[in-house]
Amino acid sequence: MIRRRTALSVTAAALLAAAPLLTACGQTAHPGAAAVVGDDRITVSQLQREVADVREAQRSSPQGEQLTANSARLGQDTLVRLIQYRIVEKAGKDNGVEVTRRELQRQRADVEAANGGAATVRARFLALGIAPDQIDQALAVDLVRAKLDGKFGAARTNQILMRTSDALHVDVNPRYGEWDGKRGTARSAPEPWLRSAAEAGAARPA
């Protein structure tokens, strides 16, 4: 799929399939970091800014109440996206794949033309948890992935991304879960300080 794609970003759409599952906790503690990807720290404050941008855009949307209700796990989903971006970008760099500003502009124009205009595209990305000022980055990463697919084929590209993920030693703060390199997502950890009502009742003295 080396040709330019005019549908909404595959990378963005894949976020829905990459929704975190409830399972085990993370690995090494990194104070102040939501995740560490190679030498790159995704700080908690950086993640919070990304989430705040989305929340602000959602509140300004006519569908704001529905968007907010449908994005309860926005923080974790956003962190997964930021990690995925870094893995795809590193795989592209390692394999001689890059995206020019002109290609990105053309892709943005194609996506908007194929999906009812700029306003509609912004609304659709916002429903995926991506604020308007984050769309270009999502499209750029999608283009890198498309070029990798075109160069190696989808199956081999998936292998490349898994190897890249392993090489980067992705480490997620246990607050947000544990990285699953094979699936390209984070599995969230149950919060040990949250107990069910039944547990709380059982612990209460008679």
C-alpha positions in Angstrom: 0.0 0.0 0.0 2.6 2.5 -1.2 -0.1 4.7 -2.7 -1.5 7.6 -0.7 -4.5 6.6 1.4 -7.6 8.8 1.5 -9.4 7.1 4.4 -9.0 8.2 8.0 -5.6 7.3 9.4 -5.1 3.6 9.9 -2.9 4.3 12.8 -5.6 6.3 14.5 -8.3 3.8 13.7 -6.2 1.0 15.1 -6.3 2.7 18.5 -9.8 1.3 18.9 -8.5 -2.2 18.4 -5.6 -1.5 20.8 -7.9 -0.7 23.7 -6.1 -1.8 26.9 -7.1 -5.0 28.7 -7.2 -5.5 32.4 -4.3 -7.8 33.5 -0.8 -7.6 35.1 1.2 -4.7 36.2 4.4 -3.0 34.8 8.1 -3.4 35.2 10.6 -0.8 36.4 9.7 2.3 38.2 10.6 5.6 36.5 9.7 8.6 38.7 8.0 11.3 36.7 7.7 9.1 33.5 4.5 7.5 32.2 6.7 5.4 30.0 10.3 5.0 28.7 10.8 4.1 25.1 14.5 3.6 24.4 16.2 6.8 25.5 12.9 8.8 25.3 10.9 9.5 28.4 7.2 10.2 28.0 6.6 12.2 31.1 3.4 12.2 33.1 3.1 15.9 32.6 3.5 15.5 28.8 0.8 12.8 28.8 -1.5 15.0 30.9 -1.0 17.9 28.4 -2.0 15.7 25.5 -5.1 14.5 27.4 -6.0 18.1 28.4 -5.8 19.1 24.7 -8.3 16.4 23.8 -10.6 17.1 26.7 -10.7 20.8 25.9 -11.5 20.1 22.2 -14.2 17.6 23.3 -15.8 20.1 25.6 -16.0 22.6 22.7 -17.6 20.0 20.4 -21.4 19.8 19.9 -21.0 16.2 20.8 -18.9 17.0 23.9 -20.9 15.1 26.5 -21.0 11.9 24.4 -17.3 12.2 23.5 -16.3 12.6 27.1 -18.5 9.6 28.1 -16.9 7.4 25.5 -13.3 8.2 26.4 -13.1 7.1 30.0 -9.6 5.5 29.4 -8.3 8.5 27.5 -5.1 8.7 29.5 -4.0 5.2 28.9 -5.2 5.1 25.3 -3.2 8.3 24.7 -0.1 6.8 26.2 -0.5 3.7 24.0 -0.7 6.0 21.0 2.5 8.0 22.0 4.4 4.7 22.4 3.2 3.4 19.1 4.3 6.6 17.4 7.8 6.2 18.7 8.0 2.6 17.6 6.8 3.3 14.1 9.0 6.3 13.7 12.1 4.4 14.9 11.3 1.5 12.5 10.9 3.9 9.7 14.3 5.6 10.5 16.1 2.3 10.8 14.7 1.1 7.4 15.2 4.3 5.4 11.6 5.5 5.4 10.7 9.1 6.0 7.8 11.4 5.3 8.3 14.9 3.8 6.3 17.9 4.7 4.8 18.0 1.2 3.7 14.4 1.5 2.0 15.1 4.8 0.2 18.1 3.4 -1.0 16.1 0.4 -2.2 13.3 2.7 -4.1 15.8 4.9 -5.8 17.2 1.8 -6.7 13.8 0.5 -8.1 12.7 3.9 -10.2 15.8 4.1 -11.4 15.5 0.5 -12.4 11.9 1.1 -14.2 12.4 4.4 -16.4 15.4 4.0 -14.0 18.3 4.7 -11.7 19.5 7.4 -14.4 19.9 10.1 -15.6 16.3 9.7 -12.1 15.0 9.8 -11.4 16.9 13.0 -14.6 15.5 14.6 -13.7 11.9 13.6 -10.2 12.2 14.9 -11.5 13.7 18.1 -13.8 10.7 18.5 -10.6 8.6 18.5 -9.1 10.7 21.2 -6.9 12.8 18.9 -7.1 16.6 19.3 -7.0 18.8 16.1 -3.4 19.9 16.7 -2.4 16.2 17.0 -3.8 15.1 13.6 -0.7 15.8 11.5 1.4 13.6 13.8 -1.1 10.8 13.5 -1.1 11.1 9.7 2.7 11.3 9.5 3.0 8.1 11.5 0.4 6.5 9.3 2.4 7.4 6.2 5.5 5.9 7.7 3.6 2.7 8.3 2.1 2.7 4.8 5.6 3.1 3.3 6.9 0.3 5.4 4.0 -1.9 4.2 4.8 -0.9 0.7 8.5 -1.7 1.0 8.3 -5.0 3.0 4.7 -6.1 3.0 2.3 -6.0 6.0 3.4 -9.3 7.6 7.1 -8.4 7.6 6.3 -4.9 8.7 4.5 -6.3 11.8 7.6 -8.4 12.5 9.8 -5.3 12.1 7.6 -3.3 14.5 7.7 -6.1 17.1 11.5 -6.3 16.9 11.7 -2.5 17.2 9.5 -2.6 20.2 11.7 -5.2 21.8 14.9 -3.3 21.0 13.5 -0.1 22.6 12.7 -2.0 25.8 9.4 -0.2 26.3 8.7 0.2 30.0 5.4 1.5 31.2 4.8 3.0 34.6 2.7 0.4 36.5 0.1 3.1 37.0 -0.7 2.7 33.3 0.0 -1.0 32.9 2.5 -3.2 31.1 3.6 -3.0 27.5 2.7 -6.0 25.2 5.2 -5.8 22.3 3.5 -8.5 20.4 0.1 -6.8 20.3 1.5 -3.2 20.3 -0.6 -2.1 23.2 -0.6 -1.7 27.0 -2.4 -4.1 29.3 -3.6 -2.1 32.3 -2.9 -3.1 35.9 -5.7 -3.4 38.4 -5.3 -0.7 41.0 -4.6 -2.5 44.3 -5.9 0.3 46.5 -9.4 0.0 44.9 -11.4 -2.7 46.6 -14.9 -3.9 45.8 -17.7 -3.0 48.1 -17.9 -6.7 49.2 -14.2 -6.7 50.1 -14.6 -3.5 52.0 -17.6 -4.9 53.9 -15.7 -8.1 54.8 -12.8 -6.0 56.2 -15.0 -3.8 58.3 -15.1 -4.8 61.9 -18.5 -6.1 63.2 
